[in-house]
Amino acid sequence: MTQTKTRALTEGALMVAAATALSYVKLLELPQGGSVCIGMLPIFLYCARWGCKESFLASFAYGLLQLIFDGAYAWGPTSMLFDYVLAYGVLGVACLFRKQKGGVYIGTVVGCLCRFLVHFISGITIYRIYEPTELFNTTFANPYIYSAAYNGSYMVIDLVLCLVITALLYRPLSRYFAPQETVAAVKRNQGPEL
């Protein structure tokens, strides 16, 4: 195993562990699953640095850990697949924007949007069984509206928190945000350190 692969694996394990730990610091927890926390932040930071294979692997591992430690909110095998494995697994899409200017922010927005879409689809199937449902003292008979309102209520706050904290960390961690290929190329060419 090369030094770069070892570093990617080690960083991935640390970021997944940090994400899992941060997922327990919940600012708000909804009654049928979903919470406001910054657990996704380490995954997005990792995606800003590493390639697709590494990013999707870390996201998938995070999803499996969420299922193992928080799977009490699953409504069956379909819910387990959608609300945990797929919903967290799609966070890896953030890596597609890592080489663009502001890529960590774009990746965070796209990753959160993809996770929301997976939760939304899962919510439609689950809430259709239990309709009408109530959220914030409002009754919803339409599962599409309820799923969007329920999942959006915490995902929007998660997104804003991740963007704000990333903005606060960006300058101190600017060297970390450089994609690994860039760092390796600069070191080979004896150029200035990033």
C-alpha positions in Angstrom: 0.0 0.0 0.0 1.4 3.4 -1.0 1.9 6.3 1.4 -1.0 8.2 -0.3 -3.4 5.3 0.0 -2.5 4.8 3.7 -3.0 8.5 4.3 -6.4 8.5 2.5 -7.5 5.4 4.5 -6.3 6.9 7.8 -7.9 10.3 7.2 -11.1 8.6 6.1 -11.3 6.5 9.2 -10.6 9.6 11.4 -13.2 11.7 9.5 -15.9 8.9 9.7 -15.1 8.6 13.5 -15.4 12.4 13.9 -18.6 12.4 11.9 -20.1 9.6 14.0 -19.1 11.4 17.2 -20.5 14.7 16.0 -23.8 13.0 15.1 -24.5 12.5 18.8 -24.3 16.2 19.4 -27.9 17.0 18.4 -29.3 20.5 18.6 -32.7 19.2 17.7 -34.1 15.7 17.3 -37.3 15.0 15.5 -39.8 12.4 16.7 -39.6 10.1 13.7 -35.9 10.3 13.0 -33.7 13.1 11.7 -31.8 15.6 13.7 -30.0 18.9 13.5 -26.3 18.2 13.9 -23.0 18.8 12.1 -22.1 15.1 11.6 -21.8 15.5 7.9 -19.1 18.2 8.1 -16.1 15.9 8.5 -17.3 13.9 5.5 -17.6 17.0 3.4 -14.1 18.1 4.4 -12.7 14.7 3.5 -14.5 14.9 0.1 -12.9 18.3 -0.6 -9.5 16.6 -0.3 -9.8 13.1 -1.8 -11.1 11.4 -4.9 -14.4 9.7 -5.7 -13.5 6.2 -4.6 -12.2 7.4 -1.2 -15.1 9.9 -0.7 -17.9 7.4 -1.5 -16.2 4.7 0.6 -16.0 7.1 3.6 -19.6 8.2 3.1 -20.9 4.7 2.8 -19.0 3.7 6.0 -20.5 6.6 7.8 -24.0 5.5 6.6 -23.4 2.0 7.9 -22.3 3.3 11.3 -25.4 5.6 11.4 -27.5 2.5 10.7 -25.8 0.5 13.4 -25.9 3.1 16.1 -29.1 5.0 15.1 -31.1 2.4 13.2 -34.0 2.6 15.7 -35.8 5.0 13.3 -35.8 2.6 10.4 -39.2 1.4 9.3 -38.0 -1.8 7.6 -35.4 -2.9 5.1 -36.4 -0.3 2.5 -36.1 2.4 5.1 -32.7 1.1 6.3 -31.4 1.2 2.7 -32.7 4.6 1.9 -32.5 6.5 5.2 -29.0 5.3 6.1 -26.9 3.5 3.5 -28.0 5.6 0.4 -28.8 8.9 2.2 -25.3 9.0 3.8 -23.6 7.3 0.9 -24.6 10.1 -1.6 -22.6 12.6 0.5 -19.6 11.4 -1.4 -20.9 13.3 -4.5 -19.3 16.4 -2.8 -15.9 15.2 -4.2 -17.0 16.0 -7.7 -16.5 19.7 -7.0 -13.3 19.6 -5.0 -11.0 21.0 -7.8 -13.3 24.0 -8.5 -13.0 27.3 -6.9 -15.3 27.2 -3.8 -15.7 23.5 -4.4 -16.0 22.6 -0.7 -19.1 24.9 -0.5 -20.6 23.6 -3.8 -19.9 20.1 -2.7 -21.6 20.6 0.6 -24.7 22.1 -1.0 -24.9 19.3 -3.6 -24.2 16.6 -1.0 -26.9 17.9 1.3 -29.4 18.2 -1.6 -28.7 14.6 -2.6 -29.2 13.4 0.9 -32.4 15.3 1.2 -33.7 13.8 -2.1 -33.0 10.3 -0.8 -34.8 11.0 2.5 -37.6 12.7 0.6 -38.2 9.6 -1.6 -38.0 7.3 1.5 -40.4 9.6 3.3 -43.0 9.4 0.6 -43.1 5.6 0.8 -43.2 5.6 4.6 -45.6 8.5 5.3 -48.0 7.2 2.7 -48.7 4.3 5.0 -49.3 6.5 8.0 -51.1 9.5 6.5 -52.4 11.9 7.6 -49.4 12.9 9.6 -48.7 15.9 11.8 -45.6 18.2 11.9 -45.4 21.3 14.0 -49.1 21.2 14.8 -50.0 21.1 11.1 -51.7 18.0 9.6 -50.5 16.9 6.2 -52.6 14.5 4.1 -50.2 14.7 1.1 -47.1 12.5 1.7 -45.1 14.5 -0.8 -45.6 17.8 1.1 -45.1 16.1 4.5 -41.9 14.4 3.4 -40.5 17.6 2.0 -41.5 19.6 5.1 -40.3 17.0 7.6 -36.9 16.2 6.0 -36.4 19.8 4.9 -36.9 21.1 8.4 -33.7 19.6 9.7 -31.7 19.3 6.4 -31.8 23.0 5.7 -30.4 23.8 9.2 -27.7 21.1 8.8 -26.7 22.6 5.4 -26.5 26.2 6.9 -24.5 24.9 9.9 -22.0 23.0 7.7 -21.5 26.0 5.4 -21.0 28.5 8.2 -18.5 26.2 10.1 -16.7 25.4 6.8 -16.4 29.2 6.2 -15.0 29.7 9.7 -12.5 26.8 9.2 -11.5 27.5 5.6 -8.7 29.9 6.3 -7.0 27.9 9.1 -7.4 24.7 7.2 -6.6 26.1 3.7 -3.7 23.6 3.3 -6.1 20.7 4.1 -8.5 21.8 1.4 -6.0 21.4 -1.4 -6.8 18.3 -3.4 -4.2 15.6 -2.8 -3.1 15.4 -6.4 -2.2 19.1 -6.2 -0.1 18.6 -3.1 1.7 15.6 -4.6 2.5 17.4 -7.8 3.9 20.5 -6.0 6.1 18.3 -3.8 7.4 16.4 -6.9 8.3 19.7 -8.7 9.8 21.2 -5.5 7.4 24.1 -5.9 6.1 26.2 -3.0 4.3 24.4 -0.3 0.5 24.6 -0.2 
